[in-house]
């Protein structure tokens, strides 16, 4: 009986080992495939950036002769000196930073309050308000340009920071849904316990819920900051004074003066993207954590 039992167990173990090997090979092939896809997409995004930086360091004469070559006999920073010497680029950097910072900060305050009210409080017409917020996701922001322009022109806020900051506070409804989703994931017992201790809704929001939503705050802040930094159409229409222009608008005005001088155009593009690259390198952990925690796609 013992010999028979052992002889029956050996083929079973061998079959299990073969099954594990097959699973291991499938897992390895799948991992290799995923890595290959990621490398392809990384190359699609990185190669144009490297090419722009490389082109900005080459003389215009060499670019005109062979624009696709990666190497130059003498690299130079002349294009950067030209761009930095023309216009008010330091002022444009400051304007973009202040506008993006104010927009991101106020967006967190307003959208977190709205998300908390929709997730944790009960009031009349709550579902209708939630449905209206959801409809806002389907409306392109370009549709609101004409009425917003007329409103800000009527109150004489054109060529000011507020014409950029105020629409950015309520324009992205996705921020409300990020906070709404995150607040729904927090146990309701925390709010009930605070209510029993006599805390009001604002105290619960400020002292209990907001400290627990740091990943959502990081995600909303970073994405709003990047969005406002890259925003071009609305600042182009409302910022006509060179002293109040943002960096994308100012660099577009400078680049249009260069004609076919590709080195200066690429230098402008690199200077415009450089702050965002620094932000990503410094806060990439926060970005990944915010996206994975809030479910933002």
Backbone as CSV, one residue per row, in Angstrom:
resi,resn,N_x,N_y,N_z,CA_x,CA_y,CA_z,C_x,C_y,C_z
1,UNK,0.835,-1.211,0.000,0.000,0.000,0.000,0.871,1.263,0.000
2,UNK,1.938,1.216,0.776,2.811,2.399,0.859,3.505,2.668,-0.478
3,UNK,4.013,1.600,-1.115,4.683,1.761,-2.403,3.721,2.261,-3.460
4,UNK,2.495,1.753,-3.408,1.488,2.196,-4.380,1.145,3.670,-4.189
5,UNK,1.018,4.064,-2.952,0.697,5.476,-2.666,1.810,6.396,-3.126
6,UNK,3.057,6.020,-2.862,4.194,6.834,-3.288,4.257,6.930,-4.803
7,UNK,4.027,5.794,-5.489,4.063,5.800,-6.948,2.965,6.658,-7.543
8,UNK,1.845,6.802,-6.848,0.768,7.661,-7.335,1.065,9.134,-7.084
9,UNK,1.816,9.427,-6.028,2.112,10.822,-5.704,3.170,11.417,-6.624
10,UNK,4.116,10.600,-7.097,5.207,11.109,-7.928,4.689,11.726,-9.230
11,UNK,3.831,11.044,-10.006,3.316,11.696,-11.223,2.530,12.975,-10.913
12,UNK,1.817,12.967,-9.788,1.049,14.171,-9.434,1.979,15.345,-9.170
13,UNK,3.092,15.092,-8.465,4.057,16.165,-8.211,4.696,16.643,-9.502
14,UNK,5.023,15.705,-10.380,5.619,16.084,-11.658,4.666,16.943,-12.487
15,UNK,3.375,16.586,-12.471,2.383,17.381,-13.205,2.261,18.782,-12.604
16,UNK,2.306,18.859,-11.280,2.230,20.177,-10.626,3.434,21.033,-10.974
17,UNK,4.620,20.389,-10.992,5.845,21.131,-11.340,5.790,21.644,-12.767
18,UNK,5.297,20.795,-13.701,5.173,21.241,-15.102,4.176,22.384,-15.225
19,UNK,3.093,22.317,-14.459,2.104,23.394,-14.494,2.680,24.705,-13.981
20,UNK,3.485,24.613,-12.910,4.108,25.836,-12.386,5.088,26.423,-13.380
21,UNK,5.837,25.557,-14.062,6.784,26.052,-15.065,6.065,26.749,-16.201
22,UNK,4.934,26.174,-16.636,4.171,26.815,-17.695,3.645,28.181,-17.251
23,UNK,3.152,28.241,-16.015,2.664,29.512,-15.494,3.791,30.522,-15.389
24,UNK,4.978,30.077,-14.930,6.117,30.982,-14.817,6.525,31.527,-16.175
25,UNK,6.557,30.674,-17.196,6.928,31.142,-18.527,5.880,32.102,-19.079
26,UNK,4.604,31.830,-18.841,3.559,32.754,-19.296,3.692,34.104,-18.600
27,UNK,3.991,34.078,-17.317,4.165,35.329,-16.578,5.357,36.111,-17.104
28,UNK,6.453,35.406,-17.376,7.633,36.088,-17.907,7.358,36.700,-19.269
29,UNK,6.711,35.957,-20.172,6.394,36.487,-21.484,5.475,37.710,-21.383
30,UNK,4.501,37.631,-20.480,3.599,38.764,-20.306,4.345,39.986,-19.764
31,UNK,5.242,39.769,-18.809,6.041,40.882,-18.276,6.944,41.483,-19.347
32,UNK,7.554,40.624,-20.160,8.391,41.131,-21.251,7.557,41.942,-22.243
33,UNK,6.375,41.468,-22.533,5.498,42.193,-23.454,5.123,43.559,-22.888
34,UNK,4.773,43.598,-21.603,4.408,44.872,-20.970,5.579,45.840,-20.972
35,UNK,6.769,45.343,-20.648,7.956,46.199,-20.652,8.240,46.718,-22.055
36,UNK,8.077,45.869,-23.068,8.317,46.296,-24.454,7.347,47.396,-24.859
37,UNK,6.074,47.238,-24.487,5.081,48.265,-24.814,5.414,49.582,-24.115
38,UNK,5.807,49.500,-22.849,6.174,50.709,-22.106,7.388,51.392,-22.726
39,UNK,8.367,50.604,-23.168,9.546,51.190,-23.801,9.187,51.882,-25.108
40,UNK,8.276,51.294,-25.870,7.852,51.916,-27.127,7.174,53.252,-26.863
41,UNK,6.248,53.267,-25.909,5.549,54.518,-25.597,6.502,55.546,-24.989
42,UNK,7.444,55.078,-24.177,8.431,56.005,-23.614,9.270,56.632,-24.719
43,UNK,9.651,55.826,-25.701,10.431,56.360,-26.825,9.618,57.369,-27.625
44,UNK,8.319,57.096,-27.800,7.460,58.022,-28.550,7.410,59.386,-27.868
45,UNK,7.419,59.379,-26.519,7.336,60.638,-25.790,8.703,61.300,-25.594
46,UNK,9.735,60.518,-25.395,11.033,61.085,-25.022,11.822,61.556,-26.238
47,UNK,11.776,60.807,-27.330,12.586,61.155,-28.502,12.272,62.557,-29.032
48,UNK,10.998,62.974,-29.161,10.760,64.366,-29.602,11.327,65.417,-28.648
49,UNK,11.292,65.143,-27.339,11.864,66.090,-26.380,13.379,66.200,-26.550
50,UNK,14.024,65.044,-26.712,15.476,65.062,-26.915,15.826,65.750,-28.228
51,UNK,15.021,65.488,-29.256,15.287,66.123,-30.554,15.111,67.633,-30.465
52,UNK,14.093,68.105,-29.732,13.896,69.545,-29.569,15.071,70.175,-28.830
53,UNK,15.533,69.529,-27.757,16.685,70.062,-27.020,17.936,70.042,-27.892
54,UNK,18.109,68.977,-28.670,19.285,68.897,-29.540,19.236,69.966,-30.631
55,UNK,18.064,70.189,-31.201,17.935,71.201,-32.259,18.182,72.602,-31.724
56,UNK,17.765,72.853,-30.475,17.950,74.182,-29.899,19.416,74.515,-29.650
57,UNK,20.274,73.506,-29.647,21.694,73.723,-29.378,22.531,73.780,-30.656
58,UNK,21.896,73.683,-31.811,22.630,73.693,-33.071,22.452,75.024,-33.791
59,UNK,23.429,75.447,-34.572,23.283,76.686,-35.358,22.195,76.527,-36.415
60,UNK,21.569,77.640,-36.768,20.492,77.597,-37.767,21.000,77.140,-39.128
61,UNK,22.260,77.454,-39.449,22.789,77.025,-40.736,22.852,75.516,-40.872
62,UNK,23.310,74.834,-39.835,23.369,73.376,-39.875,21.976,72.761,-39.897
63,UNK,21.030,73.365,-39.172,19.665,72.839,-39.174,19.052,72.951,-40.559
64,UNK,19.321,74.062,-41.261,18.768,74.244,-42.599,19.356,73.239,-43.592
65,UNK,20.635,72.888,-43.412,21.265,71.936,-44.329,20.789,70.515,-44.074
66,UNK,20.779,70.109,-42.812,20.377,68.735,-42.473,19.596,68.777,-41.161
67,UNK,18.280,68.974,-41.217,17.505,69.149,-39.985,17.313,67.877,-39.173
68,UNK,17.570,66.707,-39.759,17.306,65.457,-39.047,18.526,64.885,-38.336
69,UNK,19.684,65.492,-38.511,20.881,64.948,-37.868,20.880,65.265,-36.378
70,UNK,21.479,64.346,-35.601,21.523,64.516,-34.155,22.829,65.172,-33.700
71,UNK,23.826,65.145,-34.528,25.137,65.618,-34.098,25.463,66.944,-34.780
72,UNK,26.231,67.755,-34.089,26.665,69.034,-34.632,28.159,69.194,-34.379
73,UNK,28.820,69.876,-35.285,30.253,70.097,-35.118,30.545,71.104,-34.005
74,UNK,29.612,71.982,-33.717,29.802,72.943,-32.623,28.416,73.324,-32.055
75,UNK,28.124,72.764,-30.894,26.885,73.116,-30.194,27.037,74.507,-29.582
76,UNK,25.924,75.204,-29.474,25.951,76.565,-28.960,24.644,76.878,-28.228
77,UNK,24.725,77.807,-27.276,23.553,78.283,-26.547,23.071,79.629,-27.085
78,UNK,23.408,79.936,-28.322,23.028,81.233,-28.892,21.513,81.385,-28.977
79,UNK,20.816,80.299,-29.283,19.356,80.385,-29.387,18.735,80.744,-28.043
80,UNK,19.253,80.175,-26.962,18.728,80.495,-25.630,19.031,81.943,-25.245
81,UNK,20.219,82.422,-25.606,20.542,83.819,-25.313,19.629,84.765,-26.089
82,UNK,19.300,84.376,-27.314,18.407,85.215,-28.115,17.009,85.260,-27.518
83,UNK,16.495,84.095,-27.131,15.143,84.034,-26.567,15.075,84.772,-25.233
84,UNK,16.087,84.557,-24.386,16.087,85.223,-23.081,16.301,86.728,-23.203
85,UNK,16.935,87.163,-24.291,17.174,88.590,-24.457,16.011,89.341,-25.076
86,UNK,15.052,88.622,-25.651,13.906,89.255,-26.298,12.672,89.046,-25.437
87,UNK,11.878,90.069,-25.259,10.636,89.941,-24.503,10.861,90.030,-23.003
88,UNK,9.827,89.667,-22.263,9.840,89.721,-20.803,9.679,88.310,-20.234
89,UNK,10.607,87.442,-20.559,10.435,86.039,-20.211,10.429,85.817,-18.700
90,UNK,11.200,86.618,-17.941,11.174,86.478,-16.489,9.798,86.841,-15.939
91,UNK,9.192,87.887,-16.484,7.842,88.280,-16.064,6.831,87.223,-16.456
92,UNK,7.001,86.619,-17.633,6.066,85.575,-18.069,6.170,84.340,-17.186
93,UNK,7.384,83.994,-16.787,7.550,82.885,-15.838,6.822,83.188,-14.530
94,UNK,6.991,84.392,-14.016,6.347,84.764,-12.761,4.830,84.758,-12.897
95,UNK,4.316,85.289,-13.996,2.873,85.297,-14.207,2.306,83.886,-14.257
96,UNK,2.955,83.001,-15.005,2.476,81.620,-15.105,2.524,80.920,-13.756
97,UNK,3.583,81.165,-12.992,3.704,80.513,-11.689,2.625,80.999,-10.724
98,UNK,2.408,82.304,-10.656,1.413,82.847,-9.728,0.009,82.389,-10.116
99,UNK,-0.315,82.445,-11.402,-1.644,82.040,-11.862,-1.871,80.550,-11.611
100,UNK,-0.889,79.719,-11.938,-1.042,78.275,-11.732,-1.151,77.935,-10.253
101,UNK,-0.358,78.599,-9.413,-0.398,78.340,-7.978,-1.737,78.755,-7.370
102,UNK,-2.223,79.942,-7.716,-3.512,80.392,-7.194,-4.652,79.506,-7.689
103,UNK,-4.621,79.142,-8.963,-5.682,78.302,-9.515,-5.713,76.932,-8.847
104,UNK,-4.542,76.332,-8.650,-4.493,75.011,-8.022,-4.933,75.062,-6.562
105,UNK,-4.505,76.085,-5.835,-4.864,76.199,-4.416,-6.354,76.439,-4.226
106,UNK,-6.897,77.408,-4.964,-8.327,77.704,-4.824,-9.189,76.568,-5.361
107,UNK,-8.715,75.860,-6.369,-9.461,74.715,-6.889,-9.567,73.613,-5.841
108,UNK,-8.492,73.388,-5.087,-8.540,72.390,-4.014,-9.556,72.789,-2.955
109,UNK,-9.572,74.067,-2.563,-10.484,74.521,-1.513,-11.937,74.382,-1.963
110,UNK,-12.263,74.899,-3.138,-13.652,74.906,-3.599,-14.127,73.497,-3.958
111,UNK,-13.331,72.754,-4.728,-13.759,71.431,-5.185,-13.817,70.421,-4.041
112,UNK,-12.930,70.554,-3.050,-12.999,69.638,-1.904,-14.254,69.900,-1.075
113,UNK,-14.641,71.166,-0.904,-15.887,71.474,-0.199,-17.096,70.916,-0.955
114,UNK,-17.091,71.084,-2.282,-18.199,70.561,-3.072,-18.253,69.035,-3.015
115,UNK,-17.097,68.385,-3.128,-17.073,66.929,-3.038,-17.499,66.422,-1.673
116,UNK,-17.104,67.123,-0.613,-17.513,66.726,0.735,-19.016,66.881,0.926
117,UNK,-19.576,67.974,0.422,-21.018,68.185,0.548,-21.806,67.118,-0.201
118,UNK,-21.344,66.743,-1.386,-22.059,65.724,-2.156,-21.885,64.332,-1.563
119,UNK,-20.767,64.069,-0.910,-20.478,62.720,-0.413,-21.011,62.473,0.991
120,UNK,-21.027,63.500,1.850,-21.294,63.238,3.260,-22.521,63.960,3.821
121,UNK,-23.015,64.961,3.169,-24.185,65.664,3.685,-25.424,65.292,2.876
122,UNK,-26.582,65.548,3.434,-27.850,65.268,2.767,-28.659,66.556,2.727
123,UNK,-29.058,66.979,1.535,-29.831,68.207,1.389,-30.736,68.060,0.175
124,UNK,-31.647,68.997,0.042,-32.614,68.950,-1.038,-31.929,69.212,-2.377
125,UNK,-32.395,68.523,-3.403,-31.857,68.627,-4.751,-30.400,68.181,-4.836
126,UNK,-30.008,67.289,-3.951,-28.626,66.810,-3.976,-28.337,66.013,-5.244
127,UNK,-29.256,65.125,-5.604,-29.035,64.308,-6.799,-29.036,65.164,-8.064
128,UNK,-29.911,66.165,-8.092,-29.939,67.044,-9.268,-28.628,67.812,-9.392
129,UNK,-28.091,68.281,-8.271,-26.815,68.993,-8.306,-25.677,68.076,-8.725
130,UNK,-25.728,66.826,-8.252,-24.709,65.856,-8.651,-24.797,65.581,-10.155
131,UNK,-26.032,65.486,-10.678,-26.207,65.240,-12.112,-25.694,66.427,-12.934
132,UNK,-25.923,67.656,-12.460,-25.423,68.833,-13.168,-23.896,68.860,-13.178
133,UNK,-23.302,68.451,-12.075,-21.839,68.378,-12.029,-21.318,67.331,-13.006
134,UNK,-22.022,66.217,-13.109,-21.614,65.179,-14.058,-21.756,65.657,-15.498
135,UNK,-22.811,66.429,-15.771,-22.997,66.965,-17.122,-21.855,67.908,-17.492
136,UNK,-21.294,68.591,-16.478,-20.179,69.484,-16.747,-18.982,68.782,-17.348
137,UNK,-18.853,67.476,-17.115,-17.755,66.726,-17.719,-17.916,66.581,-19.221
138,UNK,-19.149,66.697,-19.708,-19.426,66.498,-21.128,-19.349,67.797,-21.933
139,UNK,-19.224,68.926,-21.255,-19.215,70.220,-21.942,-17.776,70.652,-22.175
140,UNK,-17.356,70.843,-23.412,-15.985,71.323,-23.660,-15.805,72.734,-23.111
141,UNK,-14.629,72.986,-22.580,-14.366,74.308,-22.014,-14.395,75.403,-23.069
142,UNK,-14.140,75.055,-24.344,-14.149,76.069,-25.397,-15.543,76.660,-25.612
143,UNK,-16.588,75.911,-25.235,-17.943,76.421,-25.403,-18.190,77.629,-24.505
144,UNK,-17.490,77.705,-23.378,-17.711,78.761,-22.404,-16.850,79.997,-22.644
145,UNK,-16.047,80.001,-23.675,-15.104,81.102,-23.867,-15.833,82.421,-24.120
146,UNK,-16.806,82.421,-25.020,-17.491,83.670,-25.369,-18.253,84.253,-24.179
147,UNK,-19.102,83.490,-23.484,-19.793,84.091,-22.328,-18.846,84.510,-21.207
148,UNK,-17.799,83.734,-20.970,-16.834,84.128,-19.941,-16.104,85.413,-20.330
149,UNK,-15.752,85.527,-21.592,-15.064,86.744,-22.042,-15.953,87.968,-21.853
150,UNK,-17.224,87.847,-22.178,-18.144,88.971,-22.005,-18.311,89.327,-20.532
151,UNK,-18.377,88.309,-19.667,-18.532,88.577,-18.241,-17.321,89.310,-17.675
152,UNK,-16.138,88.826,-17.957,-14.934,89.460,-17.413,-14.668,90.820,-18.048
153,UNK,-15.069,90.987,-19.299,-14.930,92.303,-19.923,-15.880,93.309,-19.277
154,UNK,-17.053,92.842,-18.871,-18.023,93.739,-18.242,-17.554,94.217,-16.873
155,UNK,-16.817,93.377,-16.149,-16.338,93.767,-14.812,-14.889,94.263,-14.848
156,UNK,-14.356,94.451,-16.064,-13.025,95.055,-16.259,-11.913,94.239,-15.569
157,UNK,-11.934,92.936,-15.787,-10.902,92.064,-15.225,-9.967,91.474,-16.278
158,UNK,-10.100,91.922,-17.523,-9.169,91.455,-18.545,-7.761,91.979,-18.251
159,UNK,-6.759,91.199,-18.661,-5.349,91.526,-18.411,-5.026,91.576,-16.915
160,UNK,-5.716,90.747,-16.143,-5.420,90.599,-14.719,-5.264,89.119,-14.396
161,UNK,-4.712,88.828,-13.226,-4.564,87.444,-12.810,-5.922,86.762,-12.623
162,UNK,-6.911,87.522,-12.181,-8.195,86.914,-11.830,-8.954,86.382,-13.032
163,UNK,-8.705,86.946,-14.206,-9.377,86.429,-15.385,-8.895,85.023,-15.719
164,UNK,-7.717,84.657,-15.234,-7.199,83.303,-15.412,-7.531,82.392,-14.232
165,UNK,-7.546,82.959,-13.034,-7.701,82.137,-11.837,-9.155,81.736,-11.613
166,UNK,-10.071,82.683,-11.703,-11.468,82.420,-11.344,-12.115,81.334,-12.214
167,UNK,-11.962,81.344,-13.547,-12.559,80.235,-14.315,-11.935,78.882,-14.007
168,UNK,-10.665,78.875,-13.616,-9.990,77.600,-13.344,-10.480,76.948,-12.055
169,UNK,-11.141,77.714,-11.185,-11.602,77.149,-9.913,-12.751,76.176,-10.131
170,UNK,-13.665,76.522,-11.047,-14.881,75.717,-11.220,-14.951,75.047,-12.582
171,UNK,-14.010,75.337,-13.471,-14.086,74.757,-14.813,-13.871,73.252,-14.825
172,UNK,-12.892,72.684,-14.083,-12.688,71.223,-14.166,-13.558,70.469,-13.167
173,UNK,-14.733,69.938,-13.552,-15.569,69.172,-12.611,-14.915,67.874,-12.161
174,UNK,-13.884,67.418,-12.897,-13.235,66.173,-12.509,-12.641,66.272,-11.123
175,UNK,-12.223,67.471,-10.702,-11.664,67.636,-9.360,-12.713,67.360,-8.293
176,UNK,-13.955,67.767,-8.553,-15.043,67.487,-7.603,-15.255,65.989,-7.471
177,UNK,-15.197,65.265,-8.579,-15.416,63.822,-8.535,-14.245,63.098,-7.886
178,UNK,-13.045,63.631,-8.011,-11.907,63.018,-7.325,-12.122,63.078,-5.816
179,UNK,-12.475,64.257,-5.307,-12.724,64.390,-3.865,-13.972,63.617,-3.454
180,UNK,-14.985,63.616,-4.286,-16.209,62.874,-3.974,-15.906,61.381,-3.818
181,UNK,-15.140,60.831,-4.743,-14.784,59.410,-4.669,-13.932,59.114,-3.446
182,UNK,-13.004,59.990,-3.150,-12.124,59.760,-2.002,-12.892,59.871,-0.690
183,UNK,-13.767,60.854,-0.566,-14.555,61.015,0.657,-15.497,59.835,0.870
184,UNK,-16.027,59.283,-0.209,-16.899,58.109,-0.077,-16.142,56.892,0.425
185,UNK,-14.833,56.848,0.201,-14.046,55.715,0.672,-13.650,55.800,2.131
186,UNK,-13.884,56.938,2.763,-13.570,57.094,4.195,-14.755,56.614,5.018
187,UNK,-14.549,55.801,6.038,-15.678,55.282,6.842,-16.533,56.409,7.412
188,UNK,-17.839,56.243,7.289,-18.768,57.247,7.790,-18.792,57.312,9.313
189,UNK,-18.264,56.276,9.970,-18.255,56.275,11.432,-17.424,57.416,12.002
190,UNK,-16.422,57.873,11.249,-15.623,58.991,11.728,-16.466,60.259,11.868
191,UNK,-17.298,60.519,10.867,-18.168,61.694,10.941,-19.223,61.530,12.019
192,UNK,-19.763,60.333,12.161,-20.784,60.110,13.180,-20.206,60.284,14.582
193,UNK,-19.000,59.790,14.803,-18.371,59.960,16.115,-18.111,61.431,16.411
194,UNK,-17.669,62.173,15.409,-17.436,63.593,15.614,-18.735,64.342,15.881
195,UNK,-19.818,63.922,15.202,-21.122,64.537,15.456,-21.559,64.302,16.891
196,UNK,-21.332,63.122,17.374,-21.715,62.813,18.751,-20.919,63.650,19.753
197,UNK,-19.712,64.052,19.382,-18.899,64.901,20.259,-19.215,66.379,20.088
198,UNK,-20.177,66.700,19.216,-20.603,68.082,19.046,-19.909,68.839,17.939
199,UNK,-19.183,68.161,17.072,-18.478,68.841,15.979,-19.443,69.152,14.844
200,UNK,-19.230,70.294,14.216,-20.025,70.674,13.058,-19.429,70.141,11.769
201,UNK,-20.166,70.366,10.657,-19.720,69.827,9.382,-18.393,70.449,8.936
202,UNK,-18.216,71.739,9.129,-16.970,72.366,8.697,-15.790,71.863,9.525
203,UNK,-16.017,71.651,10.812,-14.948,71.110,11.653,-14.594,69.692,11.216
204,UNK,-15.593,68.892,10.897,-15.339,67.520,10.423,-14.579,67.550,9.099
205,UNK,-14.998,68.449,8.223,-14.324,68.566,6.923,-12.866,68.984,7.083
206,UNK,-12.618,69.979,7.930,-11.274,70.563,8.027,-10.331,69.738,8.884
207,UNK,-10.839,69.164,9.972,-9.976,68.501,10.931,-9.879,66.985,10.734
208,UNK,-10.875,66.374,10.130,-10.897,64.912,10.026,-10.686,64.447,8.588
209,UNK,-11.486,64.978,7.669,-11.465,64.442,6.306,-10.296,64.984,5.471
210,UNK,-10.037,66.268,5.552,-8.974,66.823,4.716,-7.591,66.253,5.037
211,UNK,-7.225,66.036,6.306,-5.912,65.401,6.550,-5.793,63.995,5.983
212,UNK,-6.926,63.325,5.738,-6.894,61.965,5.198,-6.883,61.939,3.671
213,UNK,-7.014,63.083,3.046,-7.124,63.135,1.580,-5.877,63.719,0.928
214,UNK,-4.727,63.511,1.511,-3.501,64.068,0.923,-3.225,63.535,-0.484
215,UNK,-3.434,62.242,-0.776,-3.230,61.809,-2.174,-4.144,62.526,-3.153
216,UNK,-5.414,62.726,-2.791,-6.337,63.441,-3.674,-5.924,64.895,-3.822
217,UNK,-5.501,65.514,-2.732,-5.048,66.902,-2.796,-3.836,67.024,-3.716
218,UNK,-2.899,66.097,-3.591,-1.708,66.131,-4.443,-2.078,65.968,-5.915
219,UNK,-2.989,65.037,-6.203,-3.386,64.806,-7.590,-4.064,66.027,-8.185
220,UNK,-5.022,66.607,-7.459,-5.740,67.773,-7.968,-4.792,68.960,-8.125
221,UNK,-3.916,69.166,-7.153,-2.995,70.307,-7.215,-2.058,70.183,-8.414
222,UNK,-1.458,69.024,-8.585,-0.466,68.860,-9.648,-1.112,68.967,-11.019
223,UNK,-2.248,68.294,-11.208,-2.874,68.319,-12.524,-3.469,69.684,-12.849
224,UNK,-4.004,70.390,-11.854,-4.504,71.742,-12.098,-3.353,72.689,-12.404
225,UNK,-2.258,72.550,-11.670,-1.086,73.397,-11.908,-0.556,73.193,-13.323
226,UNK,-0.414,71.944,-13.730,0.107,71.654,-15.076,-0.861,72.148,-16.148
227,UNK,-2.161,71.950,-15.904,-3.157,72.383,-16.882,-3.109,73.895,-17.083
228,UNK,-3.059,74.663,-15.998,-3.023,76.112,-16.127,-1.687,76.586,-16.701
229,UNK,-0.607,75.892,-16.387,0.693,76.290,-16.947,0.690,76.124,-18.465
230,UNK,0.062,75.072,-18.967,0.030,74.804,-20.406,-1.126,75.488,-21.123
231,UNK,-2.042,76.095,-20.378,-3.215,76.704,-21.005,-2.783,77.803,-21.970
232,UNK,-3.364,77.789,-23.156,-2.926,78.740,-24.185,-4.073,79.578,-24.750
233,UNK,-5.212,78.955,-25.089,-6.262,79.670,-25.808,-6.881,80.783,-24.961
234,UNK,-7.272,80.462,-23.727,-7.911,81.471,-22.880,-6.946,82.618,-22.528
235,UNK,-5.704,82.365,-22.126,-4.779,83.486,-21.913,-4.496,84.286,-23.177
236,UNK,-4.499,83.618,-24.328,-4.253,84.336,-25.582,-5.343,85.368,-25.856
237,UNK,-6.578,85.050,-25.474,-7.705,85.946,-25.734,-7.846,87.037,-24.680
238,UNK,-7.406,86.762,-23.468,-7.669,87.696,-22.363,-6.421,88.414,-21.868
239,UNK,-5.243,88.011,-22.307,-4.001,88.648,-21.875,-3.312,89.277,-23.084
240,UNK,-3.647,90.523,-23.387,-3.048,91.215,-24.530,-1.905,92.131,-24.130
241,UNK,-1.775,92.399,-22.855,-0.679,93.233,-22.366,0.567,92.371,-22.182
242,UNK,1.694,92.721,-22.793,2.902,91.890,-22.638,3.353,91.724,-21.195
243,UNK,3.014,92.646,-20.319,3.420,92.546,-18.921,2.591,91.532,-18.145
244,UNK,1.437,91.155,-18.664,0.563,90.204,-17.959,0.449,88.867,-18.679
245,UNK,1.159,88.684,-19.776,1.070,87.431,-20.525,1.647,86.273,-19.726
246,UNK,1.120,85.079,-19.989,1.704,83.869,-19.425,2.824,83.377,-20.338
247,UNK,3.555,82.400,-19.864,4.726,81.939,-20.608,4.369,81.353,-21.980
248,UNK,3.361,80.462,-22.113,3.053,79.948,-23.454,2.668,81.042,-24.440
249,UNK,1.869,82.016,-23.990,1.454,83.093,-24.893,2.640,83.983,-25.252
250,UNK,3.446,84.333,-24.266,4.605,85.175,-24.540,5.592,84.513,-25.469
251,UNK,5.870,83.224,-25.248,6.816,82.532,-26.126,6.262,82.377,-27.532
252,UNK,4.956,82.236,-27.664,4.370,82.153,-29.008,4.537,83.467,-29.757
253,UNK,4.423,84.580,-29.035,4.622,85.876,-29.678,6.077,86.055,-30.104
254,UNK,7.006,85.603,-29.253,8.424,85.713,-29.590,8.779,84.780,-30.735
255,UNK,8.269,83.545,-30.695,8.601,82.562,-31.727,8.088,82.988,-33.090
256,UNK,6.959,83.680,-33.122,6.415,84.115,-34.414,7.319,85.128,-35.106
257,UNK,8.192,85.786,-34.353,9.109,86.766,-34.938,10.332,86.116,-35.579
258,UNK,10.561,84.824,-35.293,11.770,84.170,-35.783,11.602,83.577,-37.178
259,UNK,10.378,83.416,-37.637,10.169,82.822,-38.951,10.596,81.363,-38.968
260,UNK,11.605,81.043,-39.776,12.058,79.662,-39.909,13.335,79.402,-39.117
261,UNK,13.587,80.180,-38.092,14.751,79.958,-37.235,14.390,78.889,-36.200
262,UNK,14.641,77.637,-36.581,14.171,76.517,-35.779,14.874,76.414,-34.435
263,UNK,16.109,76.848,-34.343,16.826,76.759,-33.075,16.138,77.615,-32.011
264,UNK,15.753,78.835,-32.380,15.070,79.709,-31.428,13.691,79.179,-31.068
265,UNK,12.993,78.596,-32.046,11.669,78.033,-31.771,11.780,76.863,-30.801
266,UNK,12.748,75.987,-31.015,12.923,74.852,-30.120,13.421,75.290,-28.749
267,UNK,14.230,76.321,-28.708,14.664,76.851,-27.407,13.473,77.385,-26.621
268,UNK,12.545,78.040,-27.289,11.334,78.516,-26.622,10.509,77.351,-26.089
269,UNK,10.403,76.285,-26.890,9.647,75.114,-26.439,10.309,74.463,-25.229
270,UNK,11.624,74.368,-25.229,12.329,73.761,-24.096,12.163,74.609,-22.840
271,UNK,12.263,75.926,-22.983,12.099,76.811,-21.823,10.683,76.732,-21.270
272,UNK,9.699,76.532,-22.139,8.332,76.409,-21.669,8.059,75.105,-20.960
273,UNK,8.707,74.018,-21.395,8.460,72.710,-20.792,9.365,72.408,-19.607
274,UNK,10.456,73.147,-19.457,11.427,72.852,-18.407,10.836,72.894,-17.003
275,UNK,10.041,73.902,-16.624,9.469,73.891,-15.262,8.584,72.689,-14.983
276,UNK,7.833,72.239,-15.986,6.969,71.079,-15.772,7.787,69.807,-15.586
277,UNK,8.893,69.690,-16.300,9.768,68.534,-16.103,10.347,68.529,-14.696
278,UNK,10.713,69.705,-14.195,11.239,69.794,-12.835,10.165,69.411,-11.826
279,UNK,8.931,69.886,-12.040,7.825,69.539,-11.136,7.585,68.041,-11.137
280,UNK,7.625,67.427,-12.316,7.397,65.988,-12.385,8.506,65.212,-11.694
281,UNK,9.752,65.604,-11.895,10.858,64.899,-11.257,10.811,65.026,-9.736
282,UNK,10.356,66.160,-9.239,10.306,66.374,-7.794,9.099,65.699,-7.152
283,UNK,7.977,65.620,-7.887,6.736,65.146,-7.287,6.184,63.921,-8.008
284,UNK,7.048,63.147,-8.674,6.538,61.998,-9.413,5.919,60.956,-8.489
285,UNK,6.454,60.815,-7.274,5.865,59.867,-6.334,4.459,60.297,-5.948
286,UNK,4.270,61.597,-5.716,2.949,62.115,-5.384,1.980,61.939,-6.544
287,UNK,2.472,62.142,-7.755,1.612,61.993,-8.944,1.117,60.575,-9.067
288,UNK,2.039,59.605,-8.981,1.651,58.200,-9.103,0.721,57.797,-7.962
289,UNK,1.021,58.251,-6.752,0.180,57.921,-5.608,-1.214,58.513,-5.751
290,UNK,-1.293,59.743,-6.214,-2.596,60.365,-6.391,-3.420,59.689,-7.463
291,UNK,-2.791,59.335,-8.590,-3.522,58.679,-9.665,-4.001,57.304,-9.237
292,UNK,-3.147,56.513,-8.592,-3.514,55.157,-8.190,-4.555,55.157,-7.077
293,UNK,-4.506,56.132,-6.178,-5.439,56.156,-5.053,-6.796,56.680,-5.442
294,UNK,-6.833,57.731,-6.262,-8.107,58.344,-6.612,-8.769,57.691,-7.804
295,UNK,-8.023,56.842,-8.544,-8.615,56.212,-9.722,-8.680,57.138,-10.922
296,UNK,-7.911,58.211,-10.930,-7.911,59.155,-12.045,-7.245,58.511,-13.256
297,UNK,-7.880,58.633,-14.407,-7.356,58.054,-15.652,-6.956,59.165,-16.602
